[in-house]
Amino acid sequence: MEIMIRGDPDIGALRVLFAECSRFRQLTLDVQNVSWWGDIPMEGFTQLSHLSVNTWTDPGVLVEEDELSAIFLSAPRLRSVDWQSTADPGLVGVHGHQLRSLDLSAFRVPITRVLEVLAGCPNLRDAAICFEVQDDNVPMPLRERILLPELRSLWLHGTRHLACLLESVQAPLLSRLAIRWARFNGQVCSLEALESFLVYSPHLKDITLDEFLRTEDALISIITNNKNLLRLNVSARPGQRKLTTRRTFEFLTHQEHGKYALPQLEDLAFQGGLAVPDKVVLRMIESWMSPLGVVEYGSCSRRACTLKSFRMDDCKSMAVKAISRLEAICKESGLKAGGTFASRNYLREYIF
């Protein structure tokens, strides 16, 4: 059931709808206000497994959502909550121990409250947290980390308050982490907080850092300390020209009879901040091709490529000769490669 309520609703129609709430398995509420709530019985959501709440108001107007407690208190089978609101999400924790998935966008809620919600949902497998509190006073991390022993996927979008969250949560089985840094954060970076979090996530396979890193040293540190990665996606901030130089590409280049970074890497993507000569890019890609393994592709035998996907976006133009060589590598190895290369006058995208 998806219910969108704008302005003054038809109370009679809402009563008819919610009279059947015991049959609801999924409920989406897209509402402007809940002033009508007291006129309608709101209990008995005995089959509800997924709840989505999306509130929107005029600028400067907040929605009071305490009445939503009736849904949470009477939803013993609730497993997934999608909360897109400016209101306090504390009620999510009423049956938090049952939740497996939480998508929380609480733009005006303090990070300390977000941590309380996470502490009340210890069995989460997937979590997405988005907040944009602009207060410069970042709270201190909790003395004891919140243990999320089942968490596999975590997506974060926020301000410098992310540091408090990263230093307050422990997810030992985490496989996928994505962080998007709010642009108005300026030059602040929470690399130390991120690295302290990753110490407790030894099984991480997939990491996306969107406008998060400030320096190439930070990028190399992430690569060095997370050797089990299968996927790495790094985006630079607008105007950040040299986040990735030949140092990173040479660090990722396989050396004959030697150890190398990210031995299991399958997908690699960079967006912006690239200052790497064409020959260095090609040398790195070629080094990932196994000289011995042979894989059958239809009627052709091609050398196996450890790296399966490679992409560079918003970078300088690549010479025609280099592009031709990259295309040849892809045909020979089975690598999927592409990129949007910026020249002085236009962008051109290549996919091989």
N, C-alpha and C positions, 0 to 999 in steps of 0.2 A: 504494500500500500504506500503510495506517495501522495502526500497532502501538502498543497501550497496554499498558504493563507496570507492574503494581503488586506490591510485595512480592517473593516468590520465584517466578519464572516457571517454566514448563515448558520446560526446556532443549531437549528433543527437538522440541517444536513449533517453537521458535525456529530450530533448525537446519534444519528442513524449509522454513521461510519464507525464511531468508536464503540457502539453497542456490540460490534463484532470483533473487538480487540483481542479476544481470546483465540481468534483464528489467525491473527497476524503472525507471520514468520519473519517478515522484513518490513520495517516501517521507516519512511523518510519524511521528516517534518521540515518544510521550508517555510518559515514563518517570520512575520514582521514584529508581532507582539504576542503575548500569551494572556492578554486581559480576559479572553473568553474561557480560560481554562477552568475557572471555578464553577462555571455553569454546566460542565459536562463531567460525568463520572469517568475517572481515569485510573482504572485498576484492572487487574486480571489479564495481563499480557503473558499468559502462561506458555505460549508457544514461541514467543519472540526470541529470535537468535541474532538478528542484526538490527541495530538502531542507528539512523543517521539524522543528525540535527544540524540544520543550517539556518541561522538567524541573521537577518539583515535589517538595518534601521537607517534613519536619516543621520547625517553626520552629527556626532556629539550626543546621540541618544543611545543609551544602553538598555539592553533587554534583561529583565529580571526573570530568572529561570528556575527559581526554587521549586516551583510547582512540578517540574519534571521528575521530582523524586518519586512520584506515584508510579511512573513507568519503571524506574530502576528497582523499586522495592517489590514490584510484582512481576518481574521478568527473570525467573529462576534459570532459564535456558539461554540467557544472553551470552553470546560468545564474541560479538564484534560490535565496536562502537566507532562511528565517524562523527566527530564533534567539531563543527566549523562555526565558531561563535566567539563573541567578545566576552561572554559570560564566564563565570567561574566554573571549571569542569569538575569540581570536587565530587559531584554526585556520581560520576563515572565509577568511582570506587565502591559503590554500594555492593555490587556483585563483582568487584574487580578481580577476585581470585578465579572467577570463571572465564574471564576474557582471554581470548587468544590473539585478537587483533585490535589495535587502537590507532586511529588516525585523529590526531589532536591538533587543531589550529586555534590557539587561544592567544590572540594578539596582545591583549591588555592584561594578561594574567601574570603575576610574578613567577619567576623560575622556581622559587621555593614551593609554590603551589603545584607546579608541574611535577616536581620531584615527589610530592606527597601522593599525587595520582599514580605515578609509576610504582611507588612503594606499595600501593594498594592493589596493584595488578601484577603479582609476581610470576604468573604463568604465561605471560605474553610470548608469542612466537614472532609477531610482526608489529613494529611500531613506527609511526611517522609523527614527528613533533615539529610544529611550526609556531614560532613566536617572534615578535619584533619589539620587545620592550627596549626603549631607548635610554633608560636610566643608566648613567655612567657608573653608579655604585653596584659593582658586581658582588653578589653574596659569596661568602666563603663556602667551599665545598663541605659536604657532610663529613663528619668524623669517621663514620663507617659507611662504606659504599652500599648502595641498594643492589642486591643480588637479583638478576633476572636470568635464572638458570636455563630457561627454554628459548630465550630470544635468539632468533636466527637472522632477522633483517631489521635494520635501523636506519631511518631517513631523518635527517635533521636540517632545519632551515631556521636560522636565527641570528641574533646579535652576539656581542661579546659575552653575553650571559651563557652562551654555550659552554664556556670554560667551566662554569659551576656544574653543569649537567655532566660533562665528560669526566670530571674528577669525582663525581658522586655516584656513578653507575658502574656495575660490573656485569659483563655478559660473556661468560666463558665459551659458549657455543656459537657466538655470532659469526655468520658467514658473509653477510653483505652489509656494508656501511656506506652511506652517501651523505655528504655534508654540503649544504649550500650556504654561503656566507652572505649576510645582508650587506648591501653595498655601502650603506651609510655608516658602517663600522669604521671607516677611515683606514688607518694603517695598523690597527690592532690585529694581532693574530694569536690564536690559542694553540700553537703547535705543541707546547709542553703539555697542555691539558689533553690534547689528542693522543700524544705518545703515551701518557700515563694511562689513558683508557685502553689503548691497543695492547699494552702489556698483559691485560687480563683477557684478551681475545686472540689466542694463539691459532685459531682455526679460520681466521679471516681469509676469504677467497676473492672477494670483490670489493673494491674501494673506489669511490668517486669523490673527488675534492673539487668543488665548484667555487672558484674565486676565493679560496681559503688560504692558499700558501702565498707567502711574501717573497721568499728567496729560493734559489735553486738548491742551496744547502739543505733547506727543509724538505724539498722534494727527494733529494738523494737519501736523506735520513729515513724517510718513509719507505723507500724502496729497499734500503739496506736492512731495516728491522722487520720487514714483513715478507719473508722469502717464499711463502706459500701462495702468493696471489696468482689467481687465474686471469683476473681482469683488473686493469688500472685505467682510470679516466681522470684526466687533470685539465681543468680550465683556468686560465689566467683572468685577472680582472681587466676591464677595459683600460687601455693605455699602458698596461704592464707588458713591456716589450721583451724582456730577457728572463722570464721565469725558467725557460728551458733552452739551454745552449748545447754546444757540442759535448760539454762535460757529461750531461745526462745520457746522451746517445752513446758516447764512448763507454760509459759505465754499463750500459745495457748491451753492449756489443760482446758477443761470445768470443772468448779467446781459446785458441786451440790448446787442448790438453790442460785447460785451466778451469777453475771455478768461476761462475758468473752469477750475476744477479737474477733473481726471479726465474729459476729454472723451469717452472711450470706454467709460465705466462702464456695465455692463449689470445687475449684481446687487449690491445693497447691503443689509447686515443689521447690526443693532445688538442686543445683548442686555445688559440691565442698564445702570446708570450713566447713565440718560437723564434730563435735566432741561430739556426743550424745550417751549415753548408750542405748542399745536395749530396755531395760525395759521402759525408758523414752519415746522413740518413740512409743512403743506399747500402753502405758498409754494415750498418747495424742490422738492417733487414736481411741482407744476405747471410750474415753470420748465424741467423736462427735456422737456416736451412740445413737439415741433416745431410751430411755427405754420404751416409750409408743406407738410411732407411728408404725403402721404395714403396710407393703406394699406387695402386691401380686406379685410374680414373677412366672408365670406359675402355677404349682400345689403346690408351696411352699410359705409359709408365712415367711417373714424375717423382722427383725427390720429395720426401716428406718434409713438411714445414712445421716446426714446433709452434710458431706463432700463426694463428689462424686468421686474425683480423687486425688491421692496422689503419689508423686514420689520423690525419692532421687537418685541422680547420683554422681559418683566419690566420694563415701564415703567408710568408712572402711567396712570390711566384717561383715555381720550380722550372728550371731550364727544360726545353723540349727534349733534349737528349736524355736528361735524367728521368723525365716522365716516361719516355720510351723504354728505358732500362727497368723502371719500376713495373711497367706493364708486362715486360718479358719475365720478370721474377714471379709475378702473379700467375702467369700461364704455366710456368715451369713447376711451381711449388704448390699451387692450389690456394695460395694466400689471397684473402679478400682485402683489398686496400682501396682507399679513397681519401679525398680531401678537397677543401675549398681553398684555392690558392689566390691570394689577393695581388693583383697588379696595380699599377697606378690608376688605371681607368675602369677596371671592372673585376668582378669575382668570377672565377670559373671552377666548376666542380668536376672532379674526375672520380670515376668508380671503376675499379678493375676486378 
